[in-house]
Amino acid sequence: EPRGFGFVKFRYPEDVADAKSHLNHTVIGGREIRIVFAEENRKTPQEMRRTGGARL
């Protein structure tokens, strides 16, 4: 089964730390989610699909 990924934008910086501390490694639908902060030099979703690897 594919690992999948998503992106979330926050309006307030303090919400970012709060979300990570409360939701990182939470199990949703039987799958653990991991919160990783995006970096400017990350691959695009299309590039990630071509290589078969994705991080969430």
C-alpha positions as CSV (number, residue, x, y, z in Angstrom):
1,E,0.0,0.0,0.0
2,P,1.4,3.5,-0.9
3,R,2.6,5.6,2.0
4,G,0.9,8.8,0.9
5,F,1.6,12.3,2.1
6,G,0.0,15.7,2.6
7,F,0.8,19.4,3.2
8,V,-0.7,21.7,5.8
9,K,-0.2,25.4,6.2
10,F,-0.7,27.1,9.5
11,R,-1.8,30.7,10.0
12,Y,-0.1,31.1,13.4
13,P,3.5,29.9,14.1
14,E,2.6,28.7,17.6
15,D,0.1,26.3,16.1
16,V,2.9,24.5,14.2
17,A,4.7,23.4,17.4
18,D,1.4,22.6,19.1
19,A,0.3,20.3,16.2
20,K,3.6,18.5,16.1
21,S,3.7,17.9,19.8
22,H,0.2,16.6,19.9
23,L,-0.1,14.7,16.5
24,N,3.3,13.4,15.6
25,H,3.3,9.6,15.7
26,T,-0.5,9.5,16.1
27,V,-2.3,6.5,14.6
28,I,-5.0,7.4,12.2
29,G,-6.9,4.7,10.3
30,G,-4.5,2.1,11.6
31,R,-1.5,4.0,10.2
32,E,1.1,6.1,12.1
33,I,1.5,9.7,10.9
34,R,4.8,11.5,11.2
35,I,5.2,15.3,11.0
36,V,8.2,16.5,9.0
37,F,8.7,20.1,8.2
38,A,9.0,20.9,4.5
39,E,12.3,22.4,3.2
40,E,12.7,24.6,0.2
41,N,14.9,22.1,-1.6
42,R,12.6,19.1,-1.2
43,K,11.5,17.2,-4.3
44,T,8.1,18.0,-5.9
45,P,5.3,15.4,-5.5
46,Q,5.9,14.4,-9.2
47,E,9.6,13.8,-8.5
48,M,8.8,11.8,-5.4
49,R,6.4,9.6,-7.4
50,R,9.0,8.9,-10.1
51,T,11.5,7.6,-7.5
52,G,8.9,5.7,-5.5
53,G,9.9,7.3,-2.2
54,A,7.9,9.7,-0.1
55,R,8.1,11.1,3.4
56,L,5.3,12.2,5.6
